[in-house]
Amino acid sequence: MATLTKFYCFVEDLSEEKHNLSSDVLTVALVAAANAPSLSNTVLANLTQIAYTYCSSRVLSIISSGQTTGLYKLILSDLTLTASGGSVGPFRYIIVFNDTAPNDELIGYLDYGSDLTLADGESLTLDFSPTNGAIQIT
């Protein structure tokens, strides 16, 4: 399962209505280890992304967004990134950002521990927990 590390700005951005996690388009960006994100980054423009020429869709699908007894969970479908026609990478970090927000505000990132490259035809599945959700807020 992928564990999402939240950027510092995320909670404030929620409070200031920059995110509607039930309906906004959430997308992933890929970043190499040499350009590691900082928890203090706030918008996608703060990051240096890799080229996506041969990468499949990076848009996440929201299964549900809601709370039960004060615990909010954002449940996302697993996303499979596939290289087609050439390689994708190297990348280490998978950044989740709000593509609907005016400045592509950042939400969080997954750290794969070291750079990886998808060769033509290879895939990587981002496995989000259907029980715990990608994000929990109490």
PyMOL commands that set and color helices and strands:
alter all, ss='L'
color gray80, all
select helices_A, chain A and resi 9-15+33-35+44-46
alter helices_A, ss='H'
color red, helices_A
select strands_A, chain A and resi 5-6+26-31+62-68+71-76+79-82+88-98+106-118+123-126+135-137
alter strands_A, ss='S'
color yellow, strands_A
deselect
rebuild
show_as cartoon
